[in-house]
Every structure is written in C-alpha cells, then in structure tokens.
C-alpha cells in the first residue's frame, strides 16, 4: 500500500501545473505537491507555460518532500519551500534569513529573533516614532544577498509572516539587531562570538546535508564580517524602540522622536 501511494503521488506531481517564481532576480520552476499551495505565494508566482524557456533553477522533485518525513499540506509545503529555495540560492551568495527587514533612509536593517519575540511590534513602533521614514521590506524571512561588488542587499520574499508585511524595495544592509525580551530596555554592540549561535539559526535551510550546513556557516561568517551587530533587550515598547533609533539609526533621526 505505501508503494502504491508513493506511485500515485509521483504521478500526481507530473500532472500538476508548474509555476515560475522570481526572487532577487533569480528564477525557479516549482511543481507544488499540492496545487493549492500556490495561493500562499499570491503575487509572487504564475503558471509556467509549456513554451516558456527554462529558468535558471528547477525545483520539483517529490522525493525531497518524502525525505523530510513530513505530511505535505499547503502550510507545511509553503514553509519547506523556504528552506529548499534558500539552499538552492546559497551557492550564489544568497539565502533566506529569519528576521524582520525594514528600510530607513535608503538603508536596510534586520531584526532577528525567535517567533513571537516582537519583531513586528518593533517595526510598528518605529513607524509611529518616525512617520513616513520606515518602509517594511519583509516581515519574516527576507532574502539576503552578497553582491559581486561586496555590498550586502536585502530583498522581500513571499515568506513575509502571518501579517503579510512586505513590498518594500531592496536596499543595502546597514546592520543586524538581535532582539531579546528582558526586564529592562537596553541596547549594546554585539560581539561576533556572541552572535554566532543566533545568526546561524536565523539562516533558513532544511539541513538536508553536511554540505548545506557548511554553506550556511560560511554565509553566516560572511554576514558577521560585513555589517555591525547590536543586541536589543526589550521589556516594553516604545521605550526599547527609542533606543533602537538613537543608538542604531542614522543621526538625522535623533531629533525627530
């Protein structure tokens, strides 16, 4: 019976509509395990016509989802594709990063924290403190790319959190803020060795092989060397958000809160 079920699944995947998806200027062809998963990507993908030329990356093997040992529902497939596509992008110096990304005065910042810590709350408070100056790039898993010129760029992605916050333009990365809850409001520069663990767990991947893990570590090391890092401890908002403005964002913001 399991063999028959696997055979039927593989036949189904060949019959399903393929979709094209473009992220950070790179294109994918995706054949979803469940065709209804496409709704999770909304404006990000469209049906791929048979006559359409091959795209640069192709991800459609059903065996991958079976190897993960998880049931393929629309929600789980949506999440698993984040890890798969991030892994596909790693050789190009690009990956998905678990953080909220916003832009201030043309520069991007990443707020990295476990789910439920308050990333979105911080960005909403920033928008109130600096009206018209804060643009949300992506609410949950933006794309981070090391460009050939050495600049680190941040792009929006379909994995934009339960609030669906995205739409901002790509911007060069100015810094990473590691957010934690505490019994006081405090911000300080974060030493690289203190950032190793939280940043590694923010690099999105499915840990499908030792090679992938090594690639994730190399990208994390490159990020550690490229931009400044801060640790923001928050016990309440907007008090902690004011520290974020005065200690991290550009001097031009200081007189506006």
Secondary structure, 3 states (H helix, E strand, C coil): CHHHHHHHHHHHHHHCCEEEEEECCEEEEEECCCHHHHHHCHHHEEECCCCCCCCCEEECCHHHHHHHCCCCCHHHHHHHHHHHHHHHHHHHCEEEEEEEEEEECCEEEEEECCCCCCHHHHHHHHHHHCCCCEEEEECCEEEEEECCCCCEEEECCCCCCCCCCECCCCEEEEEEEEEEECCCCEEEECCHHHHHHHHHCCECCCCCCHHHHHHHHHHHHHHHHHCEEEEEEECCCCHHHHHHHHHCCCHHHHHHC
